């Protein structure tokens, strides 16, 4: 019983290590993937490209920004669902710096999204 629990924990640790991400990074990436799955334009892009794009975007931020970045993805999705453009300056003040950085990063990761 103990050996099987050790194997499970070791297996989880190996998967996290192979992904090159910590669980917090995985949360930010999952939030990004959720956003990409609901965005009408992004749905037209192959899933593999969306995954690489999210990895590119999240990778441009420090791990300490992951929670704020997840909030930015959620805010962007909410604004787009209401038919509004995403404007970082409309975010809560504590999210504005991450929102501004996010808009800068989008261009840097565009080629990944397009599969180039």
N, C-alpha and C positions, 0 to 999 in steps of 0.2 A: 504494500500500500504506500509506504513512504517513498519507495523507489519510483513508483509511477508518478507521484506528485513531483518528485525531483525532475523526472523526465519532462513533465508538462511545463514546469517553470523554465527548464533549460531550453525547451523548444520555443517557448514564447520569447525568451531572451535572444535566441538565435534569429528568429524572424525579425524582431525589432532591429537587431544589429545588421541583418542583411538588407533591411530597408534603408539603413543609414539614417534613421530618424528616431527621435525619442517619442514616447506616447504623446507629449504635448504637441510636437510637430505633426504627429499623425492626426490630432484633433483639428489643427489648422488646415491640414490637407483635406481631411474629410469635409470640413465646412466649405472649402473651395470646390470640391467635387460636387457637393450638394448644390451649391450655387450654379455651377456649370451645367448640371443636369436639368435645372429649371429654367435657365436662360434660353429664350427661343433661338437666338443666333448660335449659341454654343452647342445646342442640341444637334445642329447640323454637322458639327465637327466630330470625327471619329473619337470614340471613348479613349483610346490610347493617347491621342493628341491632347485631350482634355486633362488626362492624368499627368502627362509630361508638363503641360502648361501650369497646372497647380503646383507641381514640384518646383518649377522654375520660379513662380511667384513667391511661394512660401520660402524658398531657399534664399531669396533676396532680403529677407528680414531676419533679425536676431530672434532667437528662441524666446527671449523675454517679451517680444511683441506678438506672440502667437494668439493670446486671448483677444487682444485688441484687433488683430487682423481678422480673426473669426467674426468679431462684432462688425467689422467693416463689410465683410462678405454678406452677413445677414442684413445689414442696413441697405446695401446695394440691391439685394434681392427684393427687399420690401419696397424700396422706391420704384424699382422697375415694375413690380407687380401692380403698383398704383398708376403706372403710366408716366412716371416722372423720371427725369434724368438723375443719375447719381452725381451729387455735388459734395465733395469732401467737406467744404466749409459749412455745410448744413448738419454735419455730425455733431454729437456732443463734444465739447471742447477737448476732452481728454483723448478723443479718437481722431481729431483733425490731423495731427502730425502723421499718424499711420495711414489715414485716408489719402493724404497728399502724396506720401511716399508710394502708396499702392498705385495711384494714377501714373506716377513716373515709371514704375516697374512694368506696367502693362505693355508699353512699347518695347521694352527689352525682352519680353517673353513672347511677343507676337509670332516670331518665326517658328518657335516651338509649337504653338497652337496650330499653325498652318502646315506643320509637318516638314519644315525645312531644316 
